[in-house]
Amino acid sequence: MIKLSRRASGLRHLRWAREIAATLDAHVRENPLLTPSQTEAIAHEARLLREHLQGMHEAVKPYRDFLETTHVTHRGMARVGVFLRGTVGGPDKAAALLRQFDEEQAKVVKPLRSLLKAALERAIGDLREGLAQMDARLLPLLTPDFVDSLYPELTRNGTMVADEGDEDDDASAPQDVK
């Protein structure tokens, strides 16, 4: 079994874990080959994994919100500053804008990003450790093939869950988009 790359984003870790949780839940509901003790063990693991999912969600959402608001706003400001440098009468405004950009980056954006990124990295580490512990607990009760089957197929060098049936999923998009 190939596990999601550690370098995959928090959002991709969240999707990966949701896929695993859905598989655990489906086994509990649909697999008639499981003994009652196996079913209970799998249900227990699903409950534990949902706790990690909550932690991932609580770390991913603020980081994604930051990227899609504050980070994007500052990138736009930098592009305007770069543009103005090359215009008549714009270099003075560009210098002021870029100076403001640098100050805000140093005082607000970088510290906030560092804080949010650290929380996300902790959540990813906790999730990965939780899944390793889950595997270790399930292996004595079930086959290695069963445990391997809990994990979804991956794509893009193990950084994304493969979902070719969903055209809106970036895993199914061509890799050479320019």
ZASEKOL-906393 format. One record per residue (C-alpha): residue in one letter; x, y, z. Coordinates in nm, 3 decimals, decimal comma, always signed. Layout:
<rs>
R   residu        c1        c2        c3
R        a         X         Y         Z
...
</rs>
This chain:
<rs>
R   residu        c1        c2        c3
R        m    +0,000    +0,000    +0,000
R        i    +0,118    +0,347    -0,084
R        k    +0,026    +0,615    +0,167
R        l    -0,024    +0,980    +0,086
R        s    +0,301    +1,170    +0,062
R        r    +0,392    +1,369    +0,372
R        r    +0,443    +1,669    +0,143
R        a    +0,078    +1,667    +0,030
R        s    -0,128    +1,964    +0,144
R        g    -0,345    +1,965    +0,452
R        l    -0,655    +1,971    +0,235
R        r    -0,535    +1,660    +0,053
R        h    -0,461    +1,488    +0,385
R        l    -0,814    +1,573    +0,495
R        r    -0,961    +1,422    +0,176
R        w    -0,742    +1,112    +0,215
R        a    -0,854    +1,059    +0,573
R        r    -1,220    +1,109    +0,478
R        e    -1,182    +0,838    +0,213
R        i    -1,034    +0,599    +0,472
R        a    -1,311    +0,677    +0,722
R        a    -1,573    +0,614    +0,454
R        t    -1,416    +0,277    +0,381
R        l    -1,415    +0,181    +0,748
R        d    -1,781    +0,283    +0,778
R        a    -1,872    +0,086    +0,465
R        h    -1,706    -0,228    +0,604
R        v    -1,906    -0,194    +0,926
R        r    -2,232    -0,154    +0,731
R        e    -2,176    -0,383    +0,433
R        n    -1,912    -0,652    +0,491
R        p    -2,084    -0,980    +0,589
R        l    -1,749    -1,161    +0,616
R        l    -1,647    -0,979    +0,932
R        t    -1,688    -1,138    +1,273
R        p    -1,864    -0,933    +1,542
R        s    -1,532    -0,857    +1,711
R        q    -1,380    -0,744    +1,381
R        t    -1,682    -0,524    +1,311
R        e    -1,653    -0,366    +1,655
R        a    -1,278    -0,308    +1,610
R        i    -1,335    -0,141    +1,274
R        a    -1,618    +0,073    +1,414
R        h    -1,389    +0,178    +1,699
R        e    -1,116    +0,277    +1,452
R        a    -1,369    +0,476    +1,251
R        r    -1,464    +0,670    +1,566
R        l    -1,098    +0,742    +1,644
R        l    -1,033    +0,850    +1,287
R        r    -1,327    +1,093    +1,297
R        e    -1,154    +1,264    +1,592
R        h    -0,846    +1,311    +1,374
R        l    -1,070    +1,434    +1,092
R        q    -1,210    +1,700    +1,324
R        g    -0,857    +1,807    +1,417
R        m    -0,760    +1,820    +1,050
R        h    -1,066    +2,025    +0,962
R        e    -0,992    +2,268    +1,248
R        a    -0,639    +2,318    +1,114
R        v    -0,712    +2,313    +0,740
R        k    -0,998    +2,564    +0,737
R        p    -0,815    +2,861    +0,893
R        y    -0,508    +2,795    +0,679
R        r    -0,715    +2,772    +0,358
R        d    -0,907    +3,086    +0,458
R        f    -0,576    +3,265    +0,514
R        l    -0,442    +3,155    +0,174
R        e    -0,760    +3,256    -0,006
R        t    -0,790    +3,598    +0,160
R        t    -0,489    +3,760    +0,329
R        h    -0,226    +3,580    +0,121
R        v    -0,403    +3,646    -0,210
R        t    -0,466    +4,011    -0,119
R        h    -0,097    +4,066    -0,049
R        r    +0,009    +3,888    -0,367
R        g    -0,221    +4,122    -0,560
R        m    -0,065    +4,424    -0,388
R        a    +0,282    +4,303    -0,484
R        r    +0,180    +4,256    -0,849
R        v    +0,041    +4,612    -0,860
R        g    +0,366    +4,744    -0,711
R        v    +0,572    +4,557    -0,970
R        f    +0,346    +4,688    -1,247
R        l    +0,367    +5,047    -1,127
R        r    +0,748    +5,036    -1,122
R        g    +0,744    +5,016    -1,500
R        t    +0,497    +5,299    -1,562
R        v    +0,547    +5,673    -1,610
R        g    +0,487    +5,843    -1,277
R        g    +0,442    +5,508    -1,108
R        p    +0,783    +5,435    -0,952
R        d    +0,720    +5,652    -0,645
R        k    +0,379    +5,493    -0,584
R        a    +0,533    +5,152    -0,653
R        a    +0,808    +5,209    -0,397
R        a    +0,554    +5,315    -0,133
R        l    +0,325    +5,024    -0,210
R        l    +0,607    +4,771    -0,206
R        r    +0,741    +4,918    +0,119
R        q    +0,391    +4,883    +0,272
R        f    +0,374    +4,530    +0,134
R        d    +0,709    +4,438    +0,293
R        e    +0,607    +4,585    +0,631
R        e    +0,274    +4,402    +0,637
R        q    +0,441    +4,081    +0,528
R        a    +0,694    +4,102    +0,811
R        k    +0,455    +4,215    +1,085
R        v    +0,131    +4,036    +1,001
R        v    +0,131    +3,793    +0,710
R        k    +0,442    +3,585    +0,779
R        p    +0,377    +3,544    +1,155
R        l    +0,013    +3,450    +1,093
R        r    +0,106    +3,208    +0,818
R        s    +0,372    +3,049    +1,040
R        l    +0,124    +3,003    +1,322
R        l    -0,145    +2,852    +1,098
R        k    +0,106    +2,634    +0,912
R        a    +0,247    +2,498    +1,240
R        a    -0,104    +2,401    +1,356
R        l    -0,165    +2,232    +1,023
R        e    +0,164    +2,042    +1,039
R        r    +0,076    +1,919    +1,390
R        a    -0,265    +1,801    +1,270
R        i    -0,108    +1,621    +0,973
R        g    +0,143    +1,454    +1,204
R        d    -0,132    +1,351    +1,446
R        l    -0,341    +1,210    +1,161
R        r    -0,052    +1,011    +1,015
R        e    +0,043    +0,876    +1,358
R        g    -0,320    +0,787    +1,426
R        l    -0,342    +0,596    +1,098
R        a    -0,018    +0,409    +1,172
R        q    -0,158    +0,310    +1,511
R        m    -0,486    +0,206    +1,348
R        d    -0,297    -0,019    +1,107
R        a    -0,104    -0,174    +1,396
R        r    -0,424    -0,244    +1,590
R        l    -0,609    -0,390    +1,291
R        l    -0,330    -0,611    +1,154
R        p    -0,357    -0,876    +1,429
R        l    -0,733    -0,902    +1,364
R        l    -0,744    -0,880    +0,984
R        t    -0,523    -0,954    +0,685
R        p    -0,263    -0,711    +0,551
R        d    -0,468    -0,700    +0,228
R        f    -0,770    -0,584    +0,428
R        v    -0,573    -0,305    +0,594
R        d    -0,421    -0,204    +0,259
R        s    -0,770    -0,188    +0,106
R        l    -0,870    +0,087    +0,350
R        y    -0,646    +0,334    +0,170
R        p    -0,760    +0,498    -0,155
R        e    -0,564    +0,489    -0,476
R        l    -0,334    +0,787    -0,518
R        t    -0,208    +0,987    -0,812
R        r    +0,046    +1,260    -0,886
R        n    +0,336    +1,085    -0,717
R        g    +0,130    +0,995    -0,413
R        t    +0,020    +1,351    -0,337
R        m    -0,350    +1,323    -0,426
R        v    -0,640    +1,084    -0,397
R        a    -0,722    +0,955    -0,746
R        d    -1,076    +1,041    -0,848
R        e    -1,095    +1,013    -1,225
R        g    -1,476    +1,009    -1,221
R        d    -1,493    +1,367    -1,095
R        e    -1,407    +1,624    -1,361
R        d    -1,399    +1,901    -1,100
R        d    -1,138    +1,719    -0,894
R        d    -0,790    +1,851    -0,966
R        a    -0,655    +1,496    -0,952
R        s    -0,837    +1,422    -1,277
R        a    -0,720    +1,738    -1,453
R        p    -0,436    +1,721    -1,705
R        q    -0,100    +1,769    -1,537
R        d    +0,043    +2,003    -1,799
R        v    -0,207    +2,289    -1,760
R        k    -0,034    +2,621    -1,823
</rs>
